[in-house]
Amino acid sequence: MCVLAACTAGEGAAGGAGGRAASTATSAAATPDASPSPTGLSPERYRSALRAAMKPVRSSFASLAKARSIDALESRLKRTENALADAVDRLAELDPPPEAAAEHAAYVDRLSDVHQRVGGLRGDVRDGSLCTSSAVRTRLGKGPFERLADAAKDLNARGDYGAQAISVKVPKRRTRRLANGAFIRNGGRGGRGYLRIRNGLSQDAVVTLVQGKSKVLSVYVRKRKTYQINSVRDGTYRIYYTTGEDWDRSARTFTRDCAFRRFEKSVRFRTYRTGYVIRWHNWSLSLHAVIGGNARTRSVKPKDFPR
């Protein structure tokens, strides 16, 4: 249980047939065997089949890169996995031009590798290990796409087949952090009270104050650090916080190992007079569990977390 405390203060082949004559010798005649017809699709039909199978794959990867929420990321990753599975099945059933059979098989194998890698990441998104598209692409790595590109190049060397690679930007793995006490959103100021935040967790956190339906203030608190927000305006606030690794400023979320929680009780900042004395409420909270804590927290769905 975490701590939340308030205090009062001062901020076919074909065969031959023979015949026999009574007075002379036997003679026979035969036609030569026909040469077997070549098998496989024509280059034009093969090129068209390749393009049709890969179009949904390339489209799904482009859509995956634009996912802006964890729910969107999970659904688009599933769509990408399905598109890859369908492409692998369709291409495996093709009868390619004979001269390209080996290269076609290698191309399908490399595409299957990409499919397996993508499918293996859905659980990581579901449990919060990977929280953004960039993190998913980083975990996939360049290797599967480079090997597919090499296989496509080898296949195209056998003819003008237009075999395609998958263009995916793979970011480097990073661990970006803001300074302790950096404001991501800075509103709700002008009061007398303060909110002191202690983060005893092993991960950085972003704490957000919400008033009604409005996101008022968000501040970055590094792991095992404390920060005090001064001059909090009077009002009642719900307090949310997210933890994780590698803060993405544009997405306003951690890219890896993310979790989302909120305090069950709201906090009220109030300024009042007692005789000639002005008094106000200050609050202190801990994000980590402490013995004797009086504030419970609960997890929230990523879509319900205020960014």
Backbone hydrogen bonds, N-H to C=O, Kabsch-Sander energy under -0.5 kcal/mol:
donor,donor_aa,acceptor,acceptor_aa,energy
2,C,295,A,-1.6
5,A,284,S,-3.3
7,C,282,N,-2.1
9,A,7,C,-0.5
9,A,280,W,-2.0
17,A,29,A,-0.8
19,G,27,S,-1.8
21,A,25,A,-0.5
27,S,19,G,-1.3
29,A,17,A,-1.2
41,L,95,D,-3.1
46,Y,42,S,-2.7
47,R,43,P,-2.5
48,S,44,E,-2.0
49,A,45,R,-2.2
50,L,46,Y,-2.4
51,R,47,R,-2.1
52,A,48,S,-2.4
53,A,49,A,-2.0
54,M,50,L,-2.0
55,K,51,R,-1.7
58,R,54,M,-2.4
59,S,55,K,-2.2
60,S,56,P,-2.3
61,F,57,V,-2.0
62,A,58,R,-1.8
63,S,59,S,-2.0
64,L,60,S,-2.3
65,A,61,F,-1.8
66,K,62,A,-0.5
66,K,63,S,-1.1
67,A,64,L,-1.5
73,L,69,S,-2.5
74,E,70,I,-2.6
75,S,71,D,-2.2
76,R,72,A,-2.5
77,L,73,L,-2.2
78,K,74,E,-1.9
79,R,75,S,-1.9
80,T,76,R,-2.1
81,E,77,L,-2.4
82,N,78,K,-2.4
83,A,79,R,-2.2
84,L,80,T,-2.3
85,A,81,E,-2.3
86,D,82,N,-2.4
87,A,83,A,-2.1
88,V,84,L,-2.6
89,D,85,A,-2.2
90,R,86,D,-2.5
91,L,87,A,-2.6
92,A,88,V,-2.2
93,E,89,D,-1.2
94,L,91,L,-0.9
100,A,97,P,-2.3
101,A,98,P,-1.3
104,H,100,A,-2.6
105,A,101,A,-2.2
106,A,102,A,-2.0
107,Y,103,E,-2.1
108,V,104,H,-2.3
109,D,105,A,-2.1
110,R,106,A,-2.2
111,L,107,Y,-2.1
112,S,108,V,-2.3
113,D,109,D,-1.8
114,V,110,R,-1.7
115,H,111,L,-2.1
116,Q,112,S,-2.3
117,R,113,D,-2.1
118,V,114,V,-2.5
119,G,115,H,-2.5
120,G,116,Q,-1.5
121,L,118,V,-1.7
122,R,119,G,-0.8
125,V,121,L,-1.6
126,R,122,R,-2.2
127,D,123,G,-2.1
128,G,125,V,-0.9
129,S,124,D,-1.4
130,L,124,D,-2.0
131,C,255,T,-3.1
132,T,255,T,-0.8
133,S,67,A,-0.5
136,V,132,T,-1.8
137,R,133,S,-2.6
138,T,134,S,-2.2
139,R,135,A,-2.2
140,L,136,V,-2.1
141,G,137,R,-1.9
146,E,142,K,-2.5
147,R,143,G,-2.5
148,L,144,P,-1.6
149,A,145,F,-2.2
150,D,146,E,-2.1
151,A,147,R,-2.0
152,A,148,L,-2.4
153,K,149,A,-2.1
154,D,150,D,-2.3
155,L,151,A,-2.2
156,N,152,A,-2.5
157,A,153,K,-1.3
158,R,155,L,-1.4
159,G,156,N,-0.9
161,Y,159,G,-2.1
167,S,165,A,-0.6
168,V,166,I,-0.8
170,V,168,V,-0.6
181,G,220,Y,-3.3
182,A,179,A,-2.1
184,I,218,S,-2.5
185,R,218,S,-1.7
187,G,216,V,-1.0
190,G,231,S,-1.3
191,G,231,S,-1.6
193,G,232,V,-0.9
195,L,229,I,-2.3
196,R,283,W,-2.8
197,I,195,L,-0.5
197,I,227,Y,-3.4
198,R,196,R,-0.5
198,R,285,L,-2.6
199,N,197,I,-0.6
199,N,225,K,-3.0
200,G,198,R,-0.8
204,D,244,G,-0.8
205,A,221,V,-2.4
206,V,242,T,-2.2
207,V,219,V,-2.6
208,T,240,Y,-3.0
209,L,217,L,-3.0
210,V,238,R,-2.6
211,Q,214,S,-2.5
212,G,210,V,-0.5
214,S,211,Q,-2.1
216,V,209,L,-2.5
216,V,214,S,-0.7
217,L,209,L,-1.4
218,S,185,R,-2.7
219,V,207,V,-2.4
220,Y,182,A,-2.7
221,V,205,A,-2.9
224,R,199,N,-1.4
224,R,201,L,-0.6
225,K,199,N,-0.9
225,K,222,R,-1.3
227,Y,197,I,-2.4
229,I,195,L,-3.1
229,I,227,Y,-0.5
230,N,228,Q,-0.7
231,S,11,E,-1.2
232,V,193,G,-3.1
233,R,188,G,-2.8
235,G,269,F,-2.1
237,Y,267,V,-3.1
238,R,210,V,-2.8
240,Y,208,T,-2.7
240,Y,238,R,-0.5
241,Y,261,R,-2.7
242,T,206,V,-2.0
243,T,259,A,-1.7
244,G,204,D,-1.3
245,E,256,R,-2.6
247,W,176,R,-2.9
248,D,253,T,-2.8
249,R,247,W,-0.7
252,R,248,D,-1.7
253,T,248,D,-1.2
255,T,245,E,-0.8
255,T,246,D,-2.5
256,R,245,E,-2.0
257,D,129,S,-1.5
258,C,128,G,-1.8
259,A,243,T,-1.9
261,R,241,Y,-2.7
262,R,298,R,-2.1
263,F,239,I,-2.6
264,E,296,R,-2.7
267,V,237,Y,-2.5
269,F,235,G,-3.0
269,F,267,V,-0.5
270,R,268,R,-0.5
272,Y,279,R,-2.9
274,T,277,V,-3.2
277,V,274,T,-2.1
279,R,272,Y,-3.5
279,R,277,V,-0.5
280,W,9,A,-1.2
281,H,270,R,-1.2
282,N,7,C,-2.5
283,W,194,Y,-2.7
284,S,5,A,-2.9
285,L,196,R,-2.8
286,S,3,V,-2.3
287,L,198,R,-2.7
290,V,1,M,-3.8
293,G,290,V,-1.7
295,A,2,C,-2.5
298,R,262,R,-2.2
300,V,260,F,-2.2
304,D,301,K,-1.8
305,F,302,P,-1.3
